[in-house]
Amino acid sequence: MGTHADPLPFGLAIFSLGIGVALVTFLSLSQFDVTYTRTQWTALLSLLLASPAIVVYTLDPAPPGPWWRAFWTVGLLAYLLHFWWAVFGSFHGSFQAVIARQGLVAFSNFAVTGLWLADVVAAWALAAHQTRWPLRILRIVTWLLVVTSFVGATAIFRTGPVRYLGWLLVAVIVAALVLRWFRTTRPRDLAA
């Protein structure tokens, strides 16, 4: 294998982000409240882009490979757009207004933002050290918070089609866990 990394994972992920941002930008122009719509739709875009990484990590958590890193990164970039539209668009830069409106959820959103950013930076800057326990703990905690945030924001607190996206994510994660269990359980272990 050559010394150059395969550009396909990140190329496909960044292309997907670009298409998604273009769609959010142009389709939101026909909505009554453009800022609110962009806030909502960039959250959904983040969910859609991060989902492949969530599933890949569920299937094989250590060490994550280029597909995980690519979609985890663009999922974060879409989430940062959501964060921007929420805090600086909908709440006009007032973190106090965000906390007043969201309560404890605001703090979990701030934690998700900070931890996800730290995890992505570590995934790229410390790629050779991904098996070290501090990075693995960061990854597990970040993964759990991101998944909980997505499931809570869609399956639990929403109605209609958005709710189905959250439940679909839950179903895919459960299926990935079952597949992982079957892959790690040897047939000889089952015969005993």
N, C-alpha and C positions, 0 to 999 in steps of 0.2 A: 504494500500500500504506500502511496506517495506521501510526501510531507504536507501537501495542501489539504485543507479541510474541504469536505463536500459542501458546495454552496447551495445545494438544493433545499435543505431544511429551512435555512434562514431566508433564502430567496422566496420560497413559497409562502413562508410566514409573513414576511414584510409586504409581499404582493397582496396577500389577503387583508392585511391591515390597511394598505392603501385603498383597495377597493371598498372596504368597509367604511373608512373615514370619508371617502368621496360620496358614498351612498348616504351616510348620515348627514353630511353637509348639504347636499343638494335636495334630498327628500324632506329634510326638516324645514326648508325654506317655505314650504306650502302649509306648515302648521301654524296654529294661532300663536303659540308661545314657543318661539324658536329655541330660546335658551333652555327652557324646561325639557323640550323634546330632545335636544342634543344631550342633555344630562342623562335622560333615561336611555336613549339609544346607544350612547357610548358605553354605558354600563352593560347593556346586552351584547354589544360588540366585544367587550372585554370577556364576558362569559363565553361567547362563541370561540374566540381566539385562544383563550386559556384552556378550554375543555380538552383539546388533544393532549396538552401537557399534563393536565390533571390525570387523564386516563393512562398515559404512558408512565407517569410516576407511580400510579396505583399498581400497574402491572409489574414494574421492576424499579424499586425506589433507589437502588444504589449501584453504581454511580449513574446519574442521569446522563443521557447522551445528547447528540446534536438536535434531534427532533424535539426533545423535551425543552432544551435550552432556547431554541428558536421560538416555539409557541408560548413558552412561559414569559419570554421577553416581550413579544408583541402583545400578549394578553395584558402585561403590565403597562405597556405604552398606551393601550386603549383605556385601561383603568385610570391612568394619569390624566388622559383627556377627560374622562368622566369626572374625576376629582376636580379638575380645573373648571369645567362647566358648572359643577355643583357649588363649589366654594366661591369662585370668583364671578360666575354668571348668575346663578340663582340666589346666592346669599351675599353678593357684592363684596366678597373678601372678608366677611365677618365670621370668624370662627365661633364667636359667642352666639351668633344667630343659628349656626349649624347645630351647636350643642343644645340650644334652647328648643329647636325643632325636633332633633333626633334623640336627644337624651343620651343614654348609655351607648346606643348604636353609633353615635358620632365617634366615641372613643374607640370602639372596635374598628370603625372605618379608618381612623387615623392610624391605628396599630397595623391594620392590613396594608395600608399605603407604605408605611415605614419599613415593615418587615419584608414585604414583597420587593421593594426597591433594594434593600440590603441583600436579599437572597439572589436577585438577578445580578447585582454587581459581583457578588461572591462567585456566582456560577461562571461568569466570564473572566474575572480577574484572578480567581483561584482555581481554575479548571483542573489543575494537576493535583489539587488537595481535596477533592470532593468527598473522599471517604473518611476524612477526619471528623471526629465526633462533634465538635462545635458547629461545623457546617451541616452535618446531618441533622442535628437538633434544630438549627435554624430552618432547614428545609421542611422538616416534619411539622413544626409549629406554624410556619408560613402556609404550607399546604392545607393544614387543618383550618386555619383562619380564613383563607381564601375560599375554600369549599363551603365552609359554614356561612360565610358572607353571601356567596352566590345562592346557596340553597335558601337561606333566610330571605334574601331580597326577592327571590322569584317564587319558589314553591310555597313558602309560608305566608309572606306578606302581600302577594299579588293574586290577581284573579285573571281568568281568561287565558289566552295563548301563552303569555309570559310564564304563568304558573306551570304549564306543561313543560317548558324548557327546564325549569328547576327540577321537576320530578324526573325528566329524562336524564338529566345529569346524575341524579341519585341512582337511577336504574343502571346506567352505564358504569358507574363506580362499583356498584354491587356486583355486576357481571364481571368486571375486571378483577375484583377481589376473588370471586369464585374461580375464574380462569387461573389466576395466580396460585390459588390453593391447589388446583388440579395439576398445574405445571410443577409445583414443588413437592407434591405427594407422589412418590414413586409407586408403580404398580406392585412392587414387592412389599411395600409398606401396607398396602391395602389387603394383601393376601394373608398377612400375619394375624 
